[in-house]
Amino acid sequence: MILAAEAAANTSNFTGFDPFVIVFTILIALGLYRIIRSPRRNPFAIAFASVSLLVFLFMDAVMISGW
């Protein structure tokens, strides 16, 4: 009974997919930086990358709060 209570208290929501989400977030941020610094700016690409980065940052915040 004590072991079951301790095992339930130490559960973690960390999965193998979590590092991939963080890596994708970093890649999106780097891509957005490169698009903004480019001499030929594509407004659609900037908007799409910005929305994608916001979604992934929100996913990272929810994911990390669950650890």
C-alpha distance (Angstrom), angle and dihedral (degrees) to the residues before:
residue distance angle dihedral
M1 . . .
I2 3.80 . .
L3 3.82 91.9 .
A4 3.80 91.5 51.1
A5 3.81 91.7 50.8
E6 3.79 91.1 48.6
A7 3.80 92.5 48.3
A8 3.79 90.9 50.3
A9 3.81 91.3 50.0
N10 3.81 93.0 52.3
T11 3.79 98.6 51.4
S12 3.76 116.8 134.0
N13 3.77 129.3 -160.8
F14 3.82 92.2 -148.2
T15 3.81 111.7 131.1
G16 3.78 134.3 179.3
F17 3.81 90.1 -105.0
D18 3.83 93.8 63.5
P19 3.85 96.9 80.7
F20 3.81 89.8 50.3
V21 3.81 91.0 54.8
I22 3.81 90.4 51.9
V23 3.82 91.9 47.8
F24 3.83 91.1 49.0
T25 3.80 89.6 50.5
I26 3.79 90.9 53.3
L27 3.81 91.4 47.2
I28 3.81 92.0 50.4
A29 3.81 90.6 49.1
L30 3.81 91.3 50.5
G31 3.79 91.1 47.6
L32 3.80 91.9 49.9
Y33 3.79 90.0 49.7
R34 3.81 91.0 51.6
I35 3.81 92.3 48.0
I36 3.80 92.4 50.7
R37 3.83 92.8 46.6
S38 3.82 92.4 48.0
P39 3.81 117.8 106.8
R40 3.82 89.9 -134.7
R41 3.79 104.9 55.1
N42 3.78 120.4 -164.2
P43 3.83 108.7 -154.2
F44 3.80 93.2 -160.3
A45 3.81 91.8 52.4
I46 3.80 91.4 47.4
A47 3.81 91.8 50.4
F48 3.81 93.5 45.3
A49 3.81 93.0 48.0
S50 3.82 91.2 46.3
V51 3.80 93.0 52.4
S52 3.80 91.2 44.4
L53 3.80 91.1 50.1
L54 3.81 91.6 49.9
V55 3.81 91.1 50.4
F56 3.79 92.7 48.4
L57 3.81 92.7 45.9
F58 3.80 88.7 52.6
M59 3.82 89.9 48.5
D60 3.81 90.1 50.1
A61 3.81 91.6 50.6
V62 3.81 92.7 50.0
M63 3.78 91.7 43.5
I64 3.80 94.9 49.9
S65 3.80 93.0 45.3
G66 3.82 87.5 56.9
W67 3.79 93.7 56.6
